[in-house]
C-alpha cells in the first residue's frame, strides 16, 4: 500500500486539487476571480520554463541523432505518423456524424464575431507563422513553429561544426538536463495551480455546455472519448504490444489531467516527456516528436475541425456529405491541425481558413468559434497525449529500440 501511494502520490494530489477546484467553481463561481491568479502564476512559470526546454531538447536531440545517421529516418517516420493519425481522426469523425446525425442552432453573437477580426493578410500570417523579425521573439510560446525551426537549424549547425562546436553541443545537453529539473520543480505546484485554474474553467465555460450547442458538443465528446480510449490503445499495441498498452495508460494519467486542467498542449508537454521516458521511448525520439507534435500533431483539432464544418453546413443548409465537400474538409482539417497552436483557443486562424475556403456566411462564424472553445478540454487531451503515443509509434516504425523505463519524481 505504501508503494502504491508513493507511485501515485502526484496523481492523487493533482486529482484532489482538480476536485476541490471543481467544487469551488460549481458552488462558489464568484470566488474564481480570486483563485485564477494562482493558476495564472503556475502556468506562467510553466510556460517560461517550457520554452527554453523545447529549444534545448530539440537542438540537442538533432545534434546527437544526426551523428548516428538516424535523423532522416526519424523525421520521415514522424511526418508519416502525424499525417496518418490526423487523417484517421478526421475519417472517424466523419463516420460519427454520418451514423449519428445531429443539429445545432445558429448563433449571432456579435461579441464572438468581433473577436475573430484580423487585418493581417494571409501572406503576413504565413511569414509570422514560420519566422520572427527579432531573435528575442523566438522565445515566445506564440511563435512555437519558428522556435522549432531555429532549434532544428541550431542542432544541425552544432553537428556540422565538428570539434569547434563541441563545447556548444555540451552546453545544449547540459542545458536540457537543467531545464528538465527546473520543470520538475515547477510541477510540484501543479495541484494548487491546476486546481485554481480548473475552478475558473468550470465556472466560466461549464454553463455553456448545456446551451444551444449541447448536441454537437455531445457528439464530439462521445466520439473523442471513443477515439481516445480505442485508437490510442491500438496505436500503443502496434508500437509495443500488450506491454505498450499497459505502460501507455499507466503513465498517461498525469498528462491527461494536466491537459484537462490547462487546455494547453504546451503546458502538458513536460508531463508527456516524463511519460515517454517512463514508457521507454528513446530520448532521441521523444525530444523531437513530442515538442514538434505539440505544434504540428493535433488529433483533437482534426476531430473538432470536422465537427465545426459539419455544424456550419447544418446552419446554412448545405450538404456536408457531398464528395467534394468531404475531400475539401479533409484537406482543411490537415492544415487546421497543423496551424492550431499549442495554447488555449489557438485555432482561430485555422477556423478563418475554413470559413474563407467554403465561403461561409456571417451567421456561421460565431457557431464555429464557440464550438472551438467549448471542445477545447477534450481536444487538448487528444492533441497533447497523442504526442506520447505518436512517439511510441515512431520508435517502432523507425526501427529504434525501446529502452529501460526511467523513473522521475514528479
N, C-alpha and C positions, 0 to 999 in steps of 0.2 A: 504494500500500500504506500509506504514511504517513497519507494522508487517511482511508483505511478504518479504520485503527487509532484515529485521532483521533475519528472519528464514533461508533465502537462501544466506545470505551475504558471507559465507565461500565458497559456491559452485560458486557463481558469481565471486568472486576474483580468485578462482582456475581456472575457465574457462577462465577468462581474461588472466591469466598467461600462460596457455597452448596455447591459441590462439596467443598471442604475440610470444611465443616460436616457434610455427609452422611457422609463417610468417618469423621470422628471419632464421629458418632452411631452408626454401624454397628459400628466396630471397638473404640471405647472409650466405651461408654454410661455408664460410671461417671464419666467426665470432664465430662459435660454440666452437672452441677450447678455446676462452676466456670466454665463458659462462659456459662451462662444469664444471669448478672448483666450481662455485656457487652451481650447482646441486649436485656435489660430497660432498661438505661440508654439505649440508642439509641431504643427505642420510646417511652420516657417523654419524651425530648427531642422526638421527632416529634409525639407527642400534644399536648404543651403548646404546640407551635408551630402545629399544625393548627387547634386550637380558635379562637384569635383570627383566623386566616386565613379560616376558614369564615364567621365573623361579618362581617368586613370585606368579603370578596368578595361575599357575598350582599347586604348592605346597600348597598354601593357600586354594584353592578350594577343593583339595583332602582331606586335614585335616578336613575341615568343612563338606563335603559331607559324608565322611566315618562315621563321628559322628552320622549322621542321618540315617545310614544304607542304603544309596541310591547309593553308589559308584559303586557297581557291576552292578546295573540296568542301570545306565547312560553309563558305559563303553560298555556294551553289545549293548545297543541301538546305541551308536556312531559307533561301529565297523560295525554293520548291515547297518547303514545309509551310511557310507563311501563306503562299498563294493557295495551296491545297486546303488548308484549314479554313481560310476565309471563304473560298468558293463552296466548300461543304456546308458551312454555317448558313450561307445565303440560300443554297438549294434546299436545305432542311426547313428554313423559314418559309420559303415559297410553298413547299408541300404543306406546311402547317396552316397557312392562310387559305390554301385551296381546299383542304379537307375540313377545316374549322372556320368557315367564313364568319366575319363579324361586321360591326357597323360602328361608326363614330359620328358624333355631331360636330359640325363646323364651329370654329371659334373665330370671333372678330376682335380679339383683344388687341387694341392698338398699342398697348404697352409692350407686348411681345414683338409686334411687328416693328416698332421703332428700334428695339434693341438689336435688330438684325442689320440695320443700316450700316453701310460701309462704303466710303467714297473711293477706296483704292481700286485700281484696275486689276484685272487678273494677272497681267504681267508683273505688276508690283508685288502681288501676293506670292507669285511663284519665286521671284527673286528673294523675297524676305523669308520664304519657307526654306530655301536651300542655303542661303548665306546671310551674313550680317555685315554692316558697314564698319563696325568698330570691334576690336579684339575683346574689349570688356563685355560687349553684348553677347558674346558666345556663352558666357556662364550665366545664362538666364534660362529658367525652365520653359520660357515661352519660345526659345529657339533651339529645341532639342535636336532637330534633324541637322541643323548647321553645326551644333556641337559634336554630333556623332561623325559627321563628315570630316571635321577638323581632327577628331581623335583618330579616325582611320588614317588620315594623311600623316599625322604625327607618329603613330606607331610604325607606319611604313618607312618614314624618313629615319626614325631611330634605328631600324634594322639595317637600312642601306648605308648608314653612316659607319658601320663596322666598329673597329676599335675606338675611333674618335668619339663615337656616341655611346660607348658602354656605360659611362657614368650617368648619362641621362636615362638610359634604359634601366639602370639600377634605381634611379630616382622614381621612375614610373612604378616599378614593382614595389618599392618601399612605401611610396605614397599611397598606393592602392591598399596595402595592409593597414596603414594608419587610418585611412578614411573608413575602412571596413570596421575597425574597432570603434571609431567615433560614432558610427551609426548604431552599433550595438549599445553604446552608452545612451544615445538619444532615445532608442526604442524602450529603455527602461521606463520612460514616462508614458508609454503608449496607453495603459489602462485609463489614466486620468485624461490625457489629451484626446484620445479617440472617444472616450465616454462622453466628454463635453461636446465634441463635435457631432456625435450621434444624436444627442439630445436636441441639438439645433436642427438636424436633418428631419427628425421625427416631427418636431413642432411646426416646421415650415412647409415641408414637402408632403408629409403624410396625408393631410386632409384632401389634397388634390387627387390622390389615388382613387378616391371613391366618387369622382365627379363624372363629367361627360366622357372621359377617356377610359373609363373602367374596363370596357370590353376589349379594345385593342391592347390595353396595358395588361389585362389578364391573360390574353393570348401570348403576349411577349414573355411574360414571367413564367407561364407554363412551359412554352416551347424552350425558353432559355434554360430553365431548370432541368428539363429532359436532356438538352444538349450538354449541359454541364456535367451531369451525372453519367450519362450513357457514352457520349462521344469522347469525353476526356478519359474515361476508363478504357475505351477501345484504343485510343492513341497510346496510353501508358502501357497497355498489354502488348501492342505491336512493337513498342520500344524495348520492353524488358520483361515480358511475360507476366505471370501472376505476381511475381515479386515486385515488378514495376508498378502494378495497380495498387498493391498494398502500401508500398512506400510513398507513392504519389499522394494518396488520400490521407495517409498518416501525417505527412508533412505539409499538406495543403490547407490545413485548418486555419493556421495563423494568418497566412496571406489572404485567405478568403474573408476572414473577419476584418482585416485591415482594409481590404478593398471596399467592403460594405460600409465601413465607418467613414472613410475618407472620400469615396467616389473619385479616386485618383490612382491611375496606373503607376504614375510616377512615385507616389508615396508608398505604393505596395512593392516597388522594385527591390528594396533591401530584404524584405522577408522572402521574396522569390529567390534571391541569390542564396540565402541561407537554406531554404527548402531544397534547392537544386544540389547544394553541397551535401546535404543530409541524404539525398536520394543516390548520390554518387555520380552526378553529371560532372565531367571534367571541367576544371576552371577555364580552360582554353575555349570551351564551347559556351558554358553558362555566362561568362563575362562578355561574350559577344552577342549571343542570341537574346538574352533577357533585356539588356539595355536597349538594343536596337528594336526588339519586339515591343517595348513599351511605347514606341512611336509608330512602328510600321506593321504591327501584327494585332488586329482587332477583331476577334470573333464576335464579341458583343456588339460592336459598331456595325459589323456586317449584318447581323440579325436585325438590329434596330433600323438600319437603312431600308431594308426590305419592308418592315412594318410601316415606316413613315411614308414610303412611296405608295404602299397599299392603301393606307388611310387617306392620303391626298387624292388618290384616284377615286375612292369612295365618295369623298366630299364633292368632287366635280363631276361625278357620274361617268367616268371613263373606264374602259375595260383593262384592268391590270394584267390579265392573263393573255392578252394578245401577244403572240410570239415575239414581235419586235419590241414591245414594251418590256417583256421579260428579259430579253437579251440586253437591252439598254440598262435595265435595272441591275443586272449582274455587273456590267461594266462600271456603272456609277458606284455600286457597292464596293468593288475592289478599290476604286480610287478614294472613296469616302473613308474606308477602313484604314487607308494609309495616311490620309490628311488629318484625321481626328487626332488631336494632341493628347498626351498622357496626363491631362489635367482636367478637373471637373468642367463639364459642359463645353468641351473644346471642339465640338464638331460643327460649329455654325458655318464655317467656310464650306465644308462638305455639303451641308444642307442647302446652302445657297446655290451650289453647283447643281444639285438635284433639281431645284426649282427652276433654275435657268435652262437646263437641258430639256426638261419636259414642258417648259413654258407654262408653268402652273399659275393660276390666277392668285390674286392677293389673298383671297379668303382661305387658301390652303396653307399659307405661310405660318400663321400662328399655331395651327394644329401640329405642323411638323416640328416647330420649335418646342412646344410644350411636351410633346411625346418624347422628344430627345432628352429633355430634362428629367422627366419622370422615370424613364427606364435606366437612368444613369447608374443607380446602385448595382443592379444585376449586370448591366453592360460592362461595368468596371471589373466585376468579378470574372466575367468571361474573358475580357481583354487581358487583364493582368495575370491571372493564374494560368491562362492559356499559354503564356510565355514559358512557364516552367515545363509543361508537358511538351511544348514545342522543342525545348532544349533536349529533353529526353529523346524525342523522335529524331532530331538532328544527329544526336550521338549515335543512334542506331544506323541510320542510312548513310552516314559519313564513314562508317567503319571504325569509329573510335570505340574504346572500351570504357565501361562504367568503372569507377574507382570505388575503393572502400569508403563508405559514407563518413563525412566529417560531422562532429558534434559541436554545436555552438551553444553558449549560454545567452539566450536572448532575453 
